[in-house]
């Protein structure tokens, strides 16, 4: 808990809520970015596996 010297130093409840929501929204944005990156890596891995499987079938 943060202590303030006087009540006038403490941010009002609305400001605290805005700050907290802003932090949540930034975190969600970061999570969505990492989700997209993970999905892109998974797709690339799947493409590589399919190409290898296709090449093995052609060689057989």
Buried (B, 14 or more C-beta within 10 A) or exposed (E): EEEEEEEEEEEEEEEEEEEEEEEEEEEEEEEEEEEEEEEEEEEEEEEEEEEEEEEEEEEE
